[in-house]
Structure formats: structure tokens, C-alpha cells
Amino acid sequence: MLIDAKRMLGGLLLLGAAALTSGCQNSTAKADLEKFRAQATLQEQNKAVVQKLIDGLNKQDTAMYSAVYASNAAIYIPSTAAKPVTPAEDIKSSQANWRAFPDLHFSIEEIVAEGDRVMARLSATGTQKEPWNGIPSAGKKFAIGNIVSWRIENGRVVEQREEFDALGLFTQLGMELRPGKGK
């Protein structure tokens, strides 16, 4: 009988240890799950910031800039530009684009968020109605791709790096690519 009591006590201790271990694992798992959920929520919020930016560009809404960009945001176009432009400088560029291409439209084809970064593959379409960057208007339409990366802090874009199909744009607007003259 004493042996059965020892076995029962040992079994109870083992069961208690297993429950305690399971409880610790469960609280660790819960903490990990909450951390994962918070990260997923942040990433969805960051994608929503980018969607708001694209919607604002499509509506030709300059007020969007102050709602989406941090005042000290750095915008690199192309992404390897030595000197970034400010949101105020980018507004002027956007306004020039909207004048030349009044139907300018961006669509998000793919969007991915990881941590404080959002990357998107965009398409841009438009019809040139006025001269743009020295290219006379011929009423030509274009469709090009863009790749953009944003870094977002506290719900605001602090850095943007963009690449777009400049060669495709220029050729669709009627420009020709010719080899340079040799030396």
C-alpha cells in the first residue's frame, strides 16, 4: 500500500509538473501570439498608409502629403539618387505631372509589408496633354511599371525609394533612343 501511495504521489507530482510546464509554455505561446498579432496589425496599418498615399495621388490631392509624409521625409527618385527631395519638392513634381498627364493613375499590383517597410509593384497610366520635361505633347498614352519601397514610422512615411520604367515612358511618349556619337 505504501508503494501505491508513493506511485500515486509521484504521478501527481509528475502531472503537476507537466501542468505547470504546459502553463508556462502556454503563457509563452500566448505572448508570442500577441507579439505576432501586434506586428501583423502594424504591417496592415503601414499598407493602409501606402494605400492612402496612392489614393491621394490619384485624386491629385496635395493635402495627402501632410497626412501621409513626415515633415522630414526623404524621397529618393530614383532610389539611388544622391540627394533626396522633400515632400514639398515632391508636391511640385506631382503638380507638374498632373498638368501634363491629367488622367495620371496609379494602381497597386502587389503590396508586401515587413516590419516598418512596405514594398509595392505599381502600374502607372496616363495621357500626355501638355509638354513634360522637354517632351512636346502629342496626346500619347503610356503604361509603365514602378517599384516603390517605403519606411514608415508612427503612421508616417519617413523614407521612400522609387524606380520606374523611364525608358518605357519616354519611348511611349515618342522619344527615340539613339547611340551616342563616338569620340
C-alpha positions as CSV (number, residue, x, y, z in Angstrom):
1,M,0.0,0.0,0.0
2,L,2.9,2.3,0.8
3,I,4.3,1.6,-2.7
4,D,1.0,2.5,-4.3
5,A,0.8,5.8,-2.3
6,K,4.4,6.6,-3.4
7,R,3.5,5.9,-7.0
8,M,0.3,7.9,-6.7
9,L,2.2,10.8,-5.2
10,G,4.9,10.6,-7.8
11,G,2.2,10.5,-10.5
12,L,0.5,13.5,-9.1
13,L,3.9,15.4,-8.9
14,L,4.6,14.4,-12.5
15,L,1.1,15.6,-13.5
16,G,1.5,18.8,-11.6
17,A,5.0,19.5,-13.2
18,A,3.5,18.7,-16.6
19,A,0.6,21.1,-16.0
20,L,3.0,23.8,-14.7
21,T,5.3,23.4,-17.7
22,S,2.3,23.4,-20.0
23,G,1.1,26.6,-18.3
24,C,4.5,28.2,-18.8
25,Q,4.6,27.1,-22.4
26,N,1.0,28.3,-22.9
27,S,1.8,31.8,-21.5
28,T,4.9,31.9,-23.7
29,A,2.9,30.9,-26.7
30,K,0.3,33.5,-25.8
31,A,2.9,36.2,-25.5
32,D,4.4,35.1,-28.9
33,L,0.9,35.1,-30.4
34,E,0.2,38.6,-29.1
35,K,3.5,39.9,-30.5
36,F,2.7,38.3,-33.8
37,R,-0.7,39.9,-33.9
38,A,0.7,43.3,-33.0
39,Q,3.3,43.0,-35.8
40,A,0.6,41.9,-38.3
41,T,-1.6,44.8,-37.2
42,L,1.3,47.3,-37.7
43,Q,2.0,45.9,-41.1
44,E,-1.6,46.2,-42.1
45,Q,-1.6,49.8,-40.8
46,N,1.5,50.6,-42.8
47,K,-0.1,49.1,-46.0
48,A,-3.1,51.4,-45.3
49,V,-0.7,54.4,-45.2
50,V,0.6,53.5,-48.7
51,Q,-3.0,52.9,-50.0
52,K,-3.9,56.4,-48.7
53,L,-0.9,57.9,-50.5
54,I,-1.8,56.2,-53.8
55,D,-5.4,57.3,-53.4
56,G,-4.3,60.9,-52.8
57,L,-2.0,60.8,-55.9
58,N,-4.9,59.5,-58.0
59,K,-7.2,62.3,-56.7
60,Q,-4.4,64.9,-57.2
61,D,-4.8,65.8,-53.6
62,T,-1.8,67.7,-52.3
63,A,-3.2,67.7,-48.7
64,M,-2.5,64.0,-48.7
65,Y,1.2,64.8,-48.4
66,S,0.9,66.3,-44.9
67,A,-1.3,63.4,-43.8
68,V,1.0,60.7,-45.1
69,Y,4.6,62.0,-45.0
70,A,6.6,63.0,-42.0
71,S,7.8,66.6,-42.5
72,N,11.4,65.5,-42.7
73,A,10.7,62.6,-45.1
74,A,13.4,61.7,-47.7
75,I,12.1,60.8,-51.1
76,Y,14.6,59.2,-53.5
77,I,13.7,59.1,-57.2
78,P,15.5,57.1,-58.5
79,S,16.1,55.1,-55.4
80,T,19.9,55.6,-55.8
81,A,19.6,59.4,-56.0
82,A,22.4,61.1,-54.1
83,K,20.1,63.7,-52.7
84,P,16.5,63.1,-51.7
85,V,13.7,65.5,-52.3
86,T,11.4,66.7,-49.6
87,P,7.6,66.2,-49.6
88,A,7.2,69.9,-50.5
89,E,9.5,69.4,-53.5
90,D,7.7,66.3,-54.5
91,I,4.4,68.2,-54.4
92,K,5.7,70.5,-57.1
93,S,6.8,67.5,-59.2
94,S,3.4,65.8,-58.8
95,Q,1.6,69.0,-59.8
96,A,3.8,69.2,-63.0
97,N,3.0,65.5,-63.7
98,W,-0.8,66.1,-63.2
99,R,-0.7,69.1,-65.5
100,A,1.0,67.1,-68.3
101,F,-1.0,63.9,-67.6
102,P,-4.4,65.0,-66.2
103,D,-5.6,61.3,-66.2
104,L,-2.4,60.0,-64.4
105,H,-3.4,56.9,-62.4
106,F,-1.5,54.5,-60.2
107,S,-2.7,51.0,-59.3
108,I,-1.2,48.8,-56.7
109,E,-0.5,45.4,-58.4
110,E,1.2,43.8,-55.4
111,I,2.0,45.1,-51.9
112,V,4.0,43.5,-49.1
113,A,4.8,44.7,-45.6
114,E,7.5,43.5,-43.3
115,G,8.2,45.4,-40.1
116,D,8.4,49.1,-40.8
117,R,8.8,48.6,-44.6
118,V,6.2,48.4,-47.3
119,M,7.1,47.5,-50.9
120,A,4.7,47.7,-53.8
121,R,4.7,47.0,-57.5
122,L,2.6,49.7,-59.1
123,S,1.4,50.4,-62.6
124,A,1.0,53.9,-63.9
125,T,-1.0,55.1,-66.8
126,G,-1.8,58.4,-68.4
127,T,-2.2,60.5,-71.5
128,Q,0.2,63.4,-72.2
129,K,-1.8,66.6,-72.8
130,E,0.9,69.2,-72.2
131,P,4.7,69.3,-72.6
132,W,6.6,67.5,-69.9
133,N,10.3,67.5,-69.2
134,G,11.0,68.9,-72.6
135,I,8.9,66.4,-74.4
136,P,6.2,68.1,-76.6
137,S,2.7,66.8,-76.1
138,A,1.3,64.5,-78.9
139,G,-1.6,63.2,-76.9
140,K,0.1,59.8,-76.5
141,K,-0.9,57.3,-73.8
142,F,1.6,55.4,-71.6
143,A,1.5,52.4,-69.3
144,I,4.6,51.7,-67.2
145,G,5.6,49.8,-64.0
146,N,7.0,51.2,-60.8
147,I,8.6,49.6,-57.8
148,V,8.5,51.6,-54.6
149,S,9.8,51.0,-51.0
150,W,8.5,53.0,-48.1
151,R,9.8,53.1,-44.5
152,I,7.0,54.1,-42.1
153,E,7.3,55.3,-38.5
154,N,4.4,56.2,-36.3
155,G,2.0,56.1,-39.3
156,R,4.0,58.4,-41.5
157,V,6.4,57.8,-44.4
158,V,9.9,58.8,-43.4
159,E,11.7,57.4,-46.4
160,Q,10.6,56.5,-50.0
161,R,12.7,54.9,-52.7
162,E,11.3,54.6,-56.2
163,E,12.2,53.1,-59.5
164,F,10.1,53.5,-62.6
165,D,10.4,52.5,-66.3
166,A,11.7,55.8,-67.5
167,L,12.9,54.3,-70.9
168,G,9.5,52.8,-71.4
169,L,7.8,56.1,-70.6
170,F,10.0,58.1,-72.9
171,T,9.6,55.8,-75.8
172,Q,5.8,55.5,-75.4
173,L,5.7,59.4,-75.5
174,G,7.5,59.3,-78.8
175,M,11.2,59.8,-77.8
176,E,13.8,57.7,-79.7
177,L,16.8,56.1,-78.2
178,R,19.9,56.5,-80.4
179,P,23.5,55.6,-79.8
180,G,25.7,58.5,-78.7
181,K,28.3,59.8,-81.2
182,G,31.7,58.2,-80.7
183,K,34.7,60.3,-79.6
